Amino acid sequence: MRKRILGSTQLEVSEIGFGAWTIGGESYGDVSETNAIDAIDSYVSAGGNFIDTARQYGASEKLIGQYFNTNRNREEIILCSKTFAGQQMGTISKIREDIEESLKLLGTSYIDVYYLHQPPEDDVVIDKALYQLEKAKDEGLIKHIGASLKGPNVSRSTVDLCRKYIQCGRVDVFQLVYSILRQKLHEVITEAHEAGIGIVARTALESGFLTGKYLPGHIFPESDHRARWSKEHLNFILGTSLDINKIVSPPYENIAQMATKFTIGNPGVSTLILGARDTDQVMKNMNTKNLPALPDQTLEMLKQRYGNITEKCNTKIL
């Protein structure tokens, strides 16, 4: 597994990270404890070293903690978590509570990157929220400060907020939406990278919509967070996925591989987090490491053809 440097943190992170939202069991349907821990184990065994979770991901942190307790390999992993606290002034104090709860569940004395999850936009609230993270950093509870900026909507206000956090100079890592279907943050990724901010990309497979698994008209069960997308919205995204699938050609076997390589192909991206609910899905994600980068011609075609549809793929949900 190739590794890249995560901005000015100097952390060496694998190009493909493990997104642990899926194993939490709340937003993508039930996942057994055995499958969840096997998924983590398979990811690490395949050469991955970057695990991303959050306080809001159901049982995710607890399961990761169980994995570390069994395998005793915490020092080999770059571990990230997040808090929804700090979005308003009244929740600033909960940031510390969430950090302490994350540490307890994860069974660790420190977290490598701790994000504000959908961070505040007001300057005063931003200052107070970042101060809480800076205090935790000074105490060694967290190593680096992150901002996981908005999602799944990506708009002009997202661009402006990213730039505000770049300019404040107090954030080490961004987690951003960047995929074939949502390319609006391309310039921001370049700007943040040049400012020494590490970039963690997410949503490359668009919650599974860019896997080729789902056709227009697909109905998700109510336990799946994707059930809240409107029929019209889903059909547009899934129809566009079918269109992109026509471009797939050897050595790429499917749209998921091409979508993964598209996101990793951005030179400002240090790592891409991909979700998985079992070993099979992990290995499909990790096997993309054996494929070459997308040809420049293909990258340019994907940018030209789909680079201006971000807003059409946005959703008010979440």
Order of alpha helices (4+ residues) and beta strands (2+ residues): beta-beta-beta-alpha-beta-alpha-beta-alpha-beta-alpha-beta-alpha-beta-alpha-beta-alpha-alpha-beta-alpha-alpha-alpha
